[in-house]
């Protein structure tokens, strides 16, 4: 069962991820129309992850006490960032817009994840997380489709603006989510008086153990693979090596999203019934094959890698489910924001490192490092599953 707050949160995520899907499709157009080199493109693409990295912990601390205010703040900052992207004409103004978009997206996404942590049905926690992820992936896919259908000769900023229009519809769902959050009975642990702050132990806040470290590591390597290969190497290879048009680039980038959408909800159901640790380990090993094919393979192998990449994207929320569900909202906020810090470190580091390596003729290192890291974390998760009784 998906509760009303989770449904509203999923709708908001859906409306606010169109621009996230449209941007990588436009990356070759941005390079051609602006004349930016690969390093500049890496900085522009990485600004999104860098801003999220900076804002994850502050946003988590804010949302622990002021969830409603954080939701509004995230929506406003995200909108301002996109407006700067639409109107900016210099690299640093575009980087600022991309960064503000990332800061707003981090705050809004954290608020959504905390809404799921507090209001999702206990028996369907992983499924509720995947419902939110399904909404985000669908929004990204439709953003790619819109870009592919618009005339290729239009300026990239005009195309991005039109593809981002559903973001305005997301504002219509905000009042409903704010009402649900305010009236929700699970905002504080049982036995806590209204307005009181429950005492929280640092061991509950951090819960630093082997499984937590593996969850953080999984989030980091997934993010690096997604940002470096899926959002940087793949679109540039599609345009430069495979000589695909914008429609062809969009179709290659859309394939992982389609596969992701097909397996996301069944995977969420499966994760609530089997070992999530073992399941995540297997998926990371499969993803490593897809990343290698996308980064090094010929066109048919790259297409095959895109399909495996989509299966890997379906595991995006699994590391969060390994962190458990602490009774205190403050503990939940810190755990989730720490996890998002590792994820967004990967989102920032991936395209920036890929841009620097591409400028030096060493882009293959980004694909090889992503593949090796996925194999290492996947094997470590399987070893943990064999030696204990994980969630």
N, C-alpha and C positions, 0 to 999 in steps of 0.2 A: 504494500500500500504506500502510495506517495502522498504525503500530507500537503495541506494547502500552502503553508509557507515554502515548502520545497518546490511546488509547482510554480509559484510566483517567482522564486529565485531562478528557476530554470528558464522562465520566459524572459527575464531580464538579461541573463547570460546570452540567450539566443539573439536578442536584438543588438547586443553590444559586441558581437564577435564578427560581424560582417566585414568591418574594416580590417580586422586581424587576418582574415582570409584573403582580402583583396590586395594587401600590401606586397606579399612576396611575388604574386603574379606580375605586379607592376615594376618589380625591381629591374628587369632588363630595360624597360621603358625609361625608368628614372635615370639609369646609366647613360642611355642614348640621348635623352632630351636635355640633361643637365651637364653631361661631360664629366661627371664624378668618376674618379678612379676606384679600384677595388677597395683600397683602404678607406676612402670616404664612404663608400657603400657599406662597408663593414661597421663603421662608426654609426652611420644612420640606422642601420638595422639593429645594432647592438644597444642603441640608446634606450630602446623599449625595455630590454631586460635589465640594463643598469639602473634605470629609474625604479623598476619594481624591486630590485635588490636593495636599494636604499630605503624604500618605503615599507617593506614587508614587516619588519619588527615594530617601527613606530605605529603603523596601521594596526597591527595586532594588539598592541597595548591600548590604543584608542578604542578599538572595537570590543575589547573585553568589558568595558564599562559603558560605552556609548555606541551601541551597534547601529541605532537609527541614524545618528549624526554621521557615522562613518559611511553608511550607504549613500546618503545625500552628498557628502563630500566627494566620494569616489565618482559618482555620476557627473558632478559638475566639473571636476578636474579632467576627467576623460573627454568631456565635450570640448573644453577649452583647448586641449591638446590637439584634437582633430581639426579644430578651426585654424590653428596655427599651421598645421600640415597643408590644409587646403589653400592658405593664402601666402605661405612663406616663399621667399625667392632666393635665400642664401642657405648654404649648408648648415650653419649654426642655428638659424631660425627653424629650419626643418628638424634638426636634432633636438631642439628645445620642444617643439611640438610633439615629436615622437616620444620624448622623455615624459612630458606631461601626460600623454596618452597612457604610457606605461604605468605612471604613478597612480592615475585614476583607475586603471584596470586592476592593479594590484589591490587597491583598497576595496573596490567593488567585488572582486573575486574572493578575497578573504572574508568579506561580510557574507557572501553566499555560502562559502564553505562552513562558516560558523553557524549559519542558519541551519544547514543540513546537520551539523554536529549536535545542535540543540533540539531540533524539532523533527528530525527524521524518525520513523519507527525503528525501534531497536533491532528488530529481526531483519530489517531491510536497509541497514546503513550503507553497505557497499552498493546496493542497487540504487539507492537515492543519489549517491555520489555519481554513479554512472548515468543517471537520468540528467543531472546537471551537465556532465561532460557530453552527453548525447546532444543536448541543446546547443552547447558551444560549438561542437563539430559541425552540426547542421548549419549553424549561422556562418561558420567559416566556409563551408562548401558553397553555400548560396552566394557569399561574397565573391568567391572565385568565379562562379557562373555568371554573375552580373558583369564582372570585368571582362570576361571572355566575350560576352554578347555586345558590349558597347563598341563603337567604332575605334579601331586601333590608332587612327590619326588624331584622336582627341588628346589634349594635354593630360598627363597622368594625374594631375591634381583634380581636374574636373571629373575624371573617371572614378577616382577614389572618393570624392565627395558624393557622387550619385550612389556608389556602392555602399556608402555608410549611412544612407538615409534611414534605414530601419532603426538606427540608434534613437531617433526621435520617438518612435513607437514605444521603446523601452521605458520612456519617462511615464507612460500611462500606467505601467504596472507598479511604479514606485509607491504610490499612496497605499495600495493594497498590502504590499509587503511590509511597509512601515506600521500599518495597523496590526498585522499579524504578529510582528516582532514585539510591539508594545503590549499586546494582550496575551502573549504566549505565557503559559504557566510554567515552562521549563527553563526560564532564563536563569533562575537560581536553584541550587541544589535543594532537595527536600529537607525540611527542618529549618531553613533559613528564613528569618523574618523579612518582611517587605522592606526593601531599601538597605538591608544589612549586607555586609560583605563576608562571605564564608571564608574561614581560615583555610589557607592552602599550603600544603607542604611542598618544599622545593623538589623533593623526590617525585611528587606527582607532576609538577610543572615540567621538569626536564626529562625524567624517566630515561636517563642515559644508559642504555644497555646495547647489547649486540644487535638486537632486532631494530632498535631505533636508528642506529648508525647505518644499518643496511637499507632501511627505508629512506633515510636522507641521501645515501649514496645512489640508490635507485633513481630518486627524483632528479639528482644532479646529472647523471649520465643520460637519462631519458631526455632531459632538457637540452643538453649539449648536442645530442644526436638530432633532435628535432630542429634546433636553431641553426646548427652548422651545416647539416646535410639537407634536411628537408626544406629549410627556409632560405638557404644561401647557395650551397653547391648545386642542388638539383635544378632550381630555376635558371641559373647561369649556364649549366651544362645543356639544359634543354634548348636554350636560345642560341648558344654559341657553338656547341659541338654537334648537337642533333639538328640545328637550324630549324627549330619549330617556330611557328608564329605565336602571337599572344594566345590564340585559342588552343594551340598545341601545348604551350606551357601550362595554361590553366587546366587542361585535361590531365596532364601528368600530375600536377599538384592536387587535383581533385580526387584522383584514384585512391590515395590513402584515406581520404576523408570518407569516401563511399564504403570502403572496406571497414573502416572504423565504425561507421553508423550501423553496418550490418551485424557486427559482432559485439557491440558495446553493451547493450542491455542483456543479452544472454550471458555475457561474461560477468556482468554484475550479479546476476542470479547465481551463477556458478560459484563466484567468489564467496557468497554467503553460505555455501554448503560444503566447500572443500577447503583445503589448506591454501590460504591466500599467499603465503610465503612461497610454497612450491609452485603455484600457478604463476606468480610474478617471475620467478626464476626461469621457468620454461619460456615464457613470452619474451624475456630479455634475450635469451639465446636465439630465438627465432628472429627477433628484431636485428640482432647483430648480422645475420645473413642478409637481411634486407638492406641495411645500411651499406654493407660492402658492395652489394650489387648496384645500389644507386650511385655510389661514389666512384666505382671503378669499372662497372660493367658496360657492355655495348648497349644499344638502345633496347633490344628485347630483354636483356637482363635488368636494365634499369627499370623497365615497366614491371617486371616480376618483383624487383626490390620494393617498388612503390606499394604493391599489394601486401607484402610482408610488413612494410612500414606501417600500413594501416592497422594491422593486427597489433603491432607494438603500441600504437597510439591508444588503443582500447584499454591498455593497462595504466594510463596516465594517473588515475585516481587510486590505484591499488596501494601504492606506498602510504597514502594517508590512512587507509583502513588498517594498516599494520601498527599505527601509532596508538590505537585504542581510543576509548571514549571516556575521559576523566569526568568526574561528577561536577567539577567546578567549571563555569564558563571561562574563568580567567586562565585556568590550566589548559583548556581546549584552545583558547585564543593563542597562547604562547606556543603550544606544540605545533599548531597548524602554521603559524607565522614563521616559526623556525624552519619548518619543512619548506615553505614557500621561498624562504631566503636561499636555501640550497638550490631549489628549482630555478629561481630567477638568476642566481649566479651562473648557472649553465646557459640560460637563455641569453644573458649578456656576453658571456665568454665565448660561446660558440661562433656567432657570426663575426665578432671582432677578431678572434684568432684566425678564422677562415679568411677574412679579408687581408690580414697581414701576411699569412702564408701564401695566398694567391699572388700578392704583389711581389713575393720573393720566388715564385715558381715552385712552391712547396705545398700546394693545396692538398696533395695526396695525404699529407700527415694528418690533416683534420679527419678525413674519412677513416684512416687506419687507427688513429687513437680512439675514435668513437666506437669502432668495432671491437677493439681489444678491451676497452672499459666495460662495454655491455657484456662481453663474455665473462670477464672477471666477476662482476657483480652477480650475474646470473648463476654462475657456479657457486658463489658464496651463499646465495639464498637457498639453493638446492642442498648444500651441505648443512646449512642451519636446519632445514626442514627434516633432514634425516636424523639429526642428532638431538632433536627436542620435539616438543609438541606445540608448535606455534599456532597463532590465530589463523 
